[in-house]
Amino acid sequence: MDPNRDQPEIELKEGVPISLKFGDLYFSKEGGWEESKYVFLEGNRIPESLAKGLKSQYTIGELGFGTGLNFFVTLAFWSNLPNPPGLHFYSLEGFPLPREILQSLNLSFPGKPLWNENLLGGYENAYERWEKNPLERIWKLVIPHPHSPRSFTLEVLFGDVSDCLDHFPSIDFWYLDGFSPKKNPRMWSDETLSKIKTHSHVGTRLATFTAAGFIRRNLEGLGFMIEKQKGFGKKREMLTGVFL
């Protein structure tokens, strides 16, 4: 993919970024933080898994990074645990957002630990390097825990979903969050879902806001046991699953 070929077209509506390319919101201003916790942390049973402490390190795989909301929600949860295992959060992004759009997250969720100048500068530098050389696609960040020797590592890979997934390791928890299947079908294609299977192991969990029947059937065909659960707020249903 040539990163200069297709730049994101974004409109801010009442402070919320909307992708004109995909015709969808990046997050909900009303309840977006809690929705991310509900769908991805609780939907994947991450609090329960981390409390058991069966592993010293867990991996999360996200499609895609967007404004970073899911990353910040997960980091805040992990930072407040007294003695957590390490977390390695892998994400991908084909259309990196400019500084002013990323900062809209701070305005929508005041008081939350979100984008600061160091993070913004690091993200900007990383995707500018990618624009010059598509082989330099990674933004990596290591954050120490405030009260334990563990750390939280973030790696964002820039580029097409298929190319980026090839660089993911085995994942414990999937955050499938790449706009709706109808509006961004490449993120939910058979090829993408097959690569999710490739980077899963027995017990890998997934969660997504969508409840589309063809997504459920395709994931079941790949070996995931899928369940419908109540969605957040006004959303009727969502999907969670585990790889068998």
N, C-alpha and C positions, 0 to 999 in steps of 0.2 A: 504493500500500500504506500502511495505517495502522500505524506501528511499534508503537503501543500495543495493537494488537489481539491479538497473538500473541507472548508472551514465551517465551524458551527455557526448556525444562525439562531440567535437567541433574542427573545423579547422578555423584558421584565414587566409583569402584570401584578400590580399591588405588591411589589417586592419579591415575587416568586418567579424564577427563571422558567421560561417555556421554550422548548426546542421547536423551532419552526420547521426543521427538517423532519422531525418525527411526530410533531403535533401532540406533544405530551409534556406534562409538568415534570420538573426535576425532583420536587418534593412538595408536600402539602404544608403550607404555613400554619394551618390549624391542626395541631396534633402530629406533625411530621416526625418530631423526635420520638414521641411515644409510639407512633406507628412503626418506625424502624426497630425499636426495642421489641415490640409485640411480634412483628413478622419474622425478623431474622434472629434476634437473640433467643426469644422464648420459643419461636417456631422451630428452631434447631435444638432446643433444650440445652443451650450452651451453659446457663448458670448451673444446671444440674450436673453436666459433664465436668465442668471445671471444679465443682465442689467435691466430686469423687476423687479427683487428683490421681487418676490412673496413669496419666502420662505427664512427663515434665514439659512437653511442648505440644501445642496443637496448631493446626493450620486451618485458615479460613480462605476460601476462594470466592471472589466477588465478580459479577458481571453486571454493570460496569461502575466505574468510580464516580462519575458525575461531579457533584459538588463536594463529595467526601462525607456526606451525612452519615452513612452507615459506618464508615471508619471511625468518625468522631464518637458516635454512640457506643460502639464497641470498646474503644479506647477508654472512654469515661467509666463504663461498667468495670472493665478490667483494672483500672487504676484505683478503684474504690474497694477492691478485694484485699483482704489483709495479707494473704500469701498465695498468690495465684501461680499456675504454671505459666510458662512463656507462651506467647501467641505470635504467629507469623501470618500476617494478613496480606494475601496476594489479590491484586485487583488489576483491571485492564480498562483502557479508555482510548477510543478511536477519535474522539473529538474533544481535546482538552479545552476547558473553559478559561476565559480571561479573568484576570484579577478582580475586576469589578463585579463579575457574576459570582465568583467564589465568595466574595465578601457579602453578597446578599444573604448568605446563610447566617452570618453573624447578626445581621439586622433582624432576621426572622426569629432567631432564637437567642435573644440577649441573655447574658449571664452564663451561657454554656461555654465549655472550653473548646473553641473552634479555631478558625484561621488566625494566626498572628503573622507578623512581618517575616519572621524567619521561615515559616512554613510556606508562605506565599512566594517568597523569593526562591526557595528551593524548588518548588513546583514549576515556577516560570522558567528557571534555568534548565530544568530537566527536559521540559517539552520543547524549549528552543533548541537544545542540542539534538533532540529527535527530529525536529524539522530540518536541520542541516544534514543529519546523517540518520536515516531510518534504522540503522543497526544499533544506535545508542538509544535504547527504548526504555530504560528503567530509571524510575525515581525511587530511591531507597532511603528509609529513615528508621533509625533505631531509638526507641524511647525507653529509658529505664523506669522500673516501677519505683514509686516513692518510698516503699517500705520493705522491699524484698530484693533479692539479687536477680530476679527475672526481668526480662525485657519484652517489649512489644515491637516487632519489626514490621514495617509497611514496605511493600514493593508494588509500585504501580507500573505496569507495562503499557506503553503507548503503541497503538496500531490496531489492525483488524483482529476481531475476536478469535478467529481460527489460528492466526499466527501466534497471538499472545498465549493462548491456551497450551500450545506446544511447550511453553517454557514453565508451566505450572508443575509443581511436585504433586505427590499424593495429598489429597485434601480431606480434612475431617468434617468441615461444615461448608456448604455452599450457600451463598447469598445470590439468588437469581433475580437480578434487579435491573434489567436493561430495557426499560420502557415496555409497553404492552406487546404481546406477540403479533397483533395485527399491524401495529405501527412500526415495529422494528423486527421483521421476520428473520433477518440474518442472525440476530442474537439468540433466536429460538429454533434455528434450523436443525435438521437431522444431523448435520456435520457437527454443529456446536454441542448438541446433547450427547452425541457419541464420544466426543472428547471429554465431556464431563464424566462420563462413565469410565473412560480410560484412566482418568486421574482420581478415581474414587477407589475405596477399598471396602471390604465387608464392615458395615457399621457406619459408613459415611452418611451424614444427614444432609438434607437440603430443605430450603424453604423459599417460597415465592409468593408475591401478592396475587399472582394470577390464578384463576381456577379453570382456565380454558380446557375443554375436554380433550382436544388433540394433544396438548402438552402432557396432560395426565397419562393418556394412553401411550404416547411415545416414551415417556420415562418408565412406565411399567414394562414396556417391551424391552427396555435396556437393563432390567433387573432391579429397579427401585420399587419398593412397596410404598405406594402413594396414598395419602389420606387427605380428604377435604376437611378443613377446619373453619370455624367462624372467622371471617375477616375482621379487620380493624374498623371500628366506627361504623359507618354506613355501608362498608363493603361486606357483601353477604358471605363470601367464601374466599378461602386461600388454600394453597397446597403445601403440604409438608411431606417428607419422605425419608426413607432409609434404604441404603444399598444392601442387598441380601447376598 
